[in-house]
């Protein structure tokens, strides 16, 4: 072990002790079964949808047990930090309904008594605990130059050896006090490395709450745990390995939820917990969200896939609730059946489970997201659809933003067509599901606005269509109920030689010109400019008699 004098030379500014911080951050006063979990993103300016997904899992599991979910900003890699990135993270979690109890908030604010929740503000805490490791012989200073490390790595590659700083390759591991003192005398830059006691030949058994029991090689790397004070970026700050171990202990984290990209580093982390004499939290490693690329699966990439960025969903106009519900389905596949059985309940009533998270990773599917989003919007009231569509349009579609408020009552009535009545069981009647995202709205409702209505009428410019319209207009009355309206359409069809209903047509198709659907299709194309629309009777009621007559007579 190093002398007290040398240790103080390595850490001249450290004045506190580990015991002081243990007292400052005592065990939380929570039930024994309560989960304390966290999200620890780096402030790079880019927020991956996978971060929201793992945050949702960690947050829900904590709150289901009466625990705490906190947000910690892991900014020890200062080279990657972007201005304003913390606000992107905070606002992103808020937008998608991830409830943060403690930690970083927007505009540099924090909540909670276990902070600071930004790692760069915890430098003295880390150095205190690293000093303790050096004092107990679990860590040591290493003065290798970048050139020396590069040469060592090249030699390992040439000799086809496992790369890394270990065993005889750990050149400063057993350095004498005199050699260390001499290096300090010349102000030679140094890092602090852990002194591993493991052997790569041994296997260690870990239990993961998602992947189960897994055997891995024991750690034998003397990993860097504290960067050099001479570093251009992050001087004197710890590496991720040390920082998250200290923070998870002091913040009393019980469950670490992070993607399995960190799985290979787990032996290092477990060894660090043991060096400190701390009980390690439980680990939960879901695989990253994946997608199909031809016939193979790959990780959702921020370089290749726009849908990897959380900003994509807001720009496209997916309701935050729809994205949240889709992510819940990715986390636990039984959510879809639960939602079908409980269409009116909040998804907060669904109980997530670590055991039901796919160990191999969930597949991202935009088609499925659109289906989930359509279902989500179908459960909204017309007023909610109007409000959310307008809010989106004000940021992304000036034309739609100008149209909707001109006549709010008219716009709401458009969205109310085939809109589910919350007082009746969902599915009791036909429910409109034409809108998957707010960017769909203008196209789906354009025919309600004359300034957007540009129909292609080529398919109805014929004698048969003219006959249908003439007969329909002769009996059309805006005040008719739907039943009366439908009977009049059936009568027009029958008079012109079409079947009055599908059953009649199927019984003797040779007797008729065509189906009732062909008759209503002529009316639909003239009124809406398209062959598919919500309920035609309701569409005509919203358009009003004058607009309907003008459009039917325009042939």
N, C-alpha and C positions, 0 to 999 in steps of 0.2 A: 504494500500500500504506500501511497505517497505521503510525505510529511505534511503536517498542517501548514507549514510555511509555503510549500509548493502549491497546495490546494488553494490557499488564499491568493497566491500569485495568479492562478488560473481564473479565479472568480473574485476579483478585487472589489466588485460593487455589490456582492451578495451579502446582505445583512440579516436576512430572516432565516428561520429554520423550518423544516417540514412540519414540525409540531405546531407551529403558529398557524400554518395554513390548514392543517387538520382541524384545529379549533375554530378557525374562521368559517370553514365549510363543513359543518357537522352533518351526520346522517340525517336524511329528511324524515320528518314526522309524517309518515304515510303508512297505510296498512301493509302488512308483510307481503301480500300478493300484488301490491301496486307496481306497475311498470313505469320506470323513468327512461324515456327514450329521447333521441335527438336526431336532428339532421345537421350535418356539418359540411355545407358546400363551400367551394372556393369562389371568391368574387371575381370571376373571369369575364362577366358581362354577358355570358351565354347561360341560359337555364334550360337544361335538358328535361324533357317530359318524364324521363326516368326518375329525376330528382323529386318531382311532384308525386310520382307513384310510390317510391320508397318512403317519402315523407307521410303520405296518406296512411300507409301501413303502420309506420311507427307511431303516428299520432292517434290513430283509431285504437290500436292495441293498448296504448297508455291510458286513454280516456275510458276504455271499456273496463279497466281495472281500478279506476279512481286515481290514476297516476298523473305524471307530468310529461309533457312534450316540450322540448326547448330547441331553439335555433342557435347554433354556434357557427360563427364565421371563421373558417379555417384559412387564414391568409398568410401563412408562414412562407409560402412561395410568392414572394413579392414581384417576381418577374411577370407573372401571369395576371396580376391584379389590374382591374379596370375601374376607372372613376365611375361612380354611380351604380356599380354592380350589386352592392348590398341592397339598394332599393329595388333592383330588379328581382332579387331573390325574395325579399319580404313581400313585395306586392304580388309576385307570382303565387306564393303560398296562400296569401289572403284571397286572391282571385279565385283559386280553385278549392277554397273551403277547408284548407288545412289550418286548424286552430292552434296557434302557438301560445303557450302559457308563459314562457320565459324566453329571454334571449334578445337577439338583435331585432330592432325595429327600424322603420324608415327614418331618414334624416339623422342618423347617428344615435338614436335613442335606444335604450335597453329597458327590459323588464326583468325583475327577479333579483334575488340576493346571492346568487352563486356566480356572479360575473367577476370581471368583465367576460362577455360572451364573444369577444373578438380575440383571436389568439395572439395577434401582434401586440395587444395591450397586456398580455400576461407574461411578458418576457422574464421579469424577475422571478415569477413563480416557477417557471421551467428551469431557470438557472439554479434556483435553490435546490430543486430535486435532482438535477444533474450533478450538482456539487455533492449531494448526499451519496449518489452512486459512486462517484470518484472516491469519496472518503471511505466507503465500505468496500472498495476494490472491485466493484461491478462495472466500472467504466474507467477510461484513461484518455489522455490527450494523444493525438496523432498529428505529426507535423509533415506528412507526405505532401510533396508539391503536386500540382496537376500533372506535370510532365512525368513524375515518378509513377503516379497511378496509371497513366496511359501506357507507360512502358510495361508495367506489371500486367495490365489487362492484355496487351498484345502478346506477351510471353505465354500467358495462360491459353490464349486462343491457339497460338502456334504449337503448344504442347498438348492441345486438345484436353485441357483440364477445365474443371468447373470454375467459372469466373467468380470473383468476389474477394473480399478481404477476410481471410480466415487462416487458421493454423499457421504454417510457416510464412504465408503471404501477408500476415498481419504484422508488418515490420516494426510497429511501435508498441505492440502488445506487451512485450517484456523489456521495454527500454529502461535503462537505469535512471535513477533520480538525477544523476549527474548529466546525462544526455538531455533529459527534459529541461533541467535548469539552464543548460547551455543554450538550448533552443529558445527558451524564454528570454534569456539575456540578449539575444540577437533579434528579439521581436519577430520571430518566425511565426507566420500564421498557423493556427491549429484548429482542428475540430475535436469534438469529444465522441468517442466510440464506446459502445457497450462491450463488455468483456463476456462474450458468450461462453457458456459452459456445456453447450450441446455438442452432439456428434451427428453429422449428416448420415451416418450409417444406422442410427437409431430411428425408430418410428414413434411418433407420439399420437395418441388418440384424442380427437376433439369431438365434441358433440355440438352440432349446429341445429338450431331450432327449426330450420327449413330443410337442410340437406341430410340431417341425421348424423350418425357416427361416421367419422372419416379419419383414416390414418394418413399422416403426412411425415416427411422427413423432419427430424428435429432441427432446430436452427443452430447453425454454428458460425454464422456471419457476425463479425464485429461491426454491426451497422452504425453509421453515423447517427447520433442522436442530438447533437448540437452543432450548428454551423459556425464557421469562423467569424470572429468579430471583424475580420478584414474583408469579408465577402462584400461584393458590390451590392447585392440585393439580399435583404433578410439577415443582416449581420447580427450574430449572437442569438438568432432565433432557432428553435428546435426543428427537427424534421417531423413529418407526420407521425412517424413511429412513436416518438417520445411524447409529442404534444397531446395526441388524442388519448394516450394511456393516462397521463397525469390529469387531463381534463375529465375524462370519464370517471376517474376515481373521485376527484374533488367535487364534481357536480353530481356524484352519486347515481351515475347511469347504471341501470340494471340490465338493459337490453340494447345492444349495438345492432342497428339495422342498416346494412350497407350492401351494395351489390358484390357479387363474388369475384370481381376484379381484384379485391383486396384479400382474397382467400389465401393466395400464396404467401402473403406477408404475416398471416396469422401466427405462425410459430414464433416470429420475432416479438409480436405483441404479447403473446402469452408469457414468453420468457421475461419480458420487461415487467409485467405484473408480478411475476414471481420474485424478481430481483428486489422489488419494493416491498414484498410481503403482503401484497393486496390480493383480495379475491377478484378474479376477473369477472366482468359482466357476462351474461349469456349473449352468444353471437347468432345473428340471423342474416344469412347471406342469400337473398334472392338473386337469380341470374338476371342480367340486363334484359330489357325489352328487346325482342328480336323481330325480324321480318324475313319474308321469303325473298330470295334473290335468285330467280330462275328456280332450280330444284333444290337449292341449299338455303340454310338458315344463316343469318348473320346479325350482328348487333346493330340496332338502330343508330345510324351514324349522323353526327352533327354536320359532317362535310357532304354527305350524299343525300340525306333525307330531310327535307324541309319540315316534316312533321315531328322531327326530334326536338325542335325548338318550341318552347311554350308559347312564344309570340305568334306562331303559325295559327293556332286555334282561335286566338282573339281576332286576328286579322281576317280569317275566313268566316268568323261569326259563329263558331260553335258555342252554345251556351256553356258557361262554366260548369253548371250542374250536369250537363250531358257528358262532358269530359270526365268529370269526377265519377259518374256512374260507370263509364266505360273502363276507367282505371280500376274501379272496384271489381269489375268483371275479370280484368286481367289478373288481379291479385288472387281472387277466389272464384273459380268458375261456377260455383253454386249460387253466386249472386244473381245470375240471370233467372234461374228458377225462382229464387226468393222474390225478385222484383215482379215476376208474373203473378205470383201468389199474393203479393202485397202491393198492388199498384198505387195505392193512395198514401202509403207510409213514407216517412222520410228515410233516406238510406242510412241515416244515423242509427236506425233500429236494427240494421243488419250487423251481425257479429262476425267480424273478420277472424281468421285463424291462421297462425303461422304454418300449421300442419297442412293446410289446404293451398298454400302457395306452391306453384309448380317448381320443383327443384331444377328443371332444365330450362326454365324461362318461358314467358308467355309470348305469343306471336301478335304483333301489331297488325291490325287489319282496318284500313280506312272505310271499307264497305260496311264492316260491322259497326264502326264508330258512327257512320251516317244513320244506320238503323237505330242505334241506341239514341242518337240525337233526335231523330224523328219521333220516337216514342216519348222522349222527354218533353219536346215541344208540344206534342199532342196532349200531354197532361196539364199544360198551362192554360190559364184563362185567356180570352181574347185581349183583355187589358194588359196582361203580363207580356203577351207576344208583341203587342203594339209598343209598349214601353221599352222592351229589350231590343226590338228591331230598330226603333228610332235612335236609341242610345248608340247602337253600333253604327248606324248610318251617319250620324253626326260626325263620326271620326273617319268613316271609310267610303261613304257614298253621298255626295252632296245633293244629287238629284233626288234620291229617295228621301233624304232628310228634309228636303223642301216640300215634297208632296204630302207626306204623312200628316204633318200638323195642320195643313190647310183646312181639313175637315176631319177632326179626330173621330167624331161619331161614325162617319162614313168608313174610315180606315178600320176602326174596331169592328164594325159590322162585317167587313171583308174577312177579318181574321176569325170572326165568330161562325163562319160557315162551316158546318160539320164539326164544330168545336164541342168537345165532350163537356157535358154538364157535370160539375163536380158532385152534385147531389145524387147522381145515379151511378150505378156500378160501371166502371170502365169496361168497354166492350159491349155494353147493352145496345148500342147503336153504332152506325158507321162513324168512325172517327177520322178526321182529316190528318194525313201524314205526308203532305207534299213538301214540307219545309224541313230540311236537315240542318240548315245553318242560316244565319241572318243574311249572308251574301246570296242566298237563293230567293229571298223575299221579292226583290224587284221583278225578277222574271216570273215568279209564280202569281203575282198580283197585277202585272202590267196591264192586262186587258180591262181592268177596272178604271183605268185612267186614260182618257182619250188621247192625251199627249204622248203616251207610251204605246198605244194600241196600233200595231202595224200588222194586220192579219194577211195571211195568204189564202185567198178565197177561190183559188183555181179548182179545187176539188168539188165545190158546190155551185159552179157556174154551168148548170145544165137544166134541162126541162123538168126532170124529176125533183130536183131541189126547189125549183120555182113553184111547183105544185104543192110541195110540202109546206113551204112558207106561206103561200096564199091561203091554204086551208087552215093553218094554225092561226094566222093573224085574224082570220074571220071570227074566231072564237076566243082569242086571247083576252083575258081580263086580269089585270094586276091584282085584284082583290081575291082571286080564287085561292082556296086552300090547296095544299100539295095534292091531296086526294083528287080534288076536282080537276086541277091542272093536269095530272097524270092521266085521268080518264079522257080528257079532251085530246091529249096526244095519242092515246090508244085509238080513239075514234078516227082521228086523221089518218093514222096508219091503216086502219081497217078499210076506210073509204077509198084509199089509194092502192089497195091490193097488197099491203104488208101485213104480217102477222101481228096481232095485238099484244102477244107476249111470247116469251121463249118456248114455253111448253107447247103452245099451239103450233109454232113453227116447226119444232122438232118432230111433232107427230106426223105432219104432212108438208115437208118443205117444198114439194113440187107445186103446191097450190098457191104459193105466195111469191111476190116480187123479191121479198127480203124480210128482214127482221125489224122489230120495233127499234132496236139499237141503231139501225141505219137511218131511221127517221129522226131520232133524237140527235144523232151525230150531225146531221145537216144543220139543225138548230144550234148545236153546240159550236160548230165551226164558225157560223155566222156571228154568234154572240161573243165568243171568246177568242176566236182565231186559232183554236187548237182542238185536237180530237180527244184530249183528256182534260178534265177539270173536276173540281169538287161538284157536289150535287147541283145539277143544272137549274132546278127550280129555285134553290136558295141563291144561286148566282144571279138569276134574273130578278129576284126580289131585291137584292142589294143594288144592282145596276139601275133599277127603276124602270117604269113603263116607257118613258120617252126614249131613253137610251136603247132599250131593247128593240123598240119599233124601228128606230133609225138603223140599227145594225141589221135587222132582219130584212129590211127593205133595200139594203145596199148590196145588190147582186149583179 
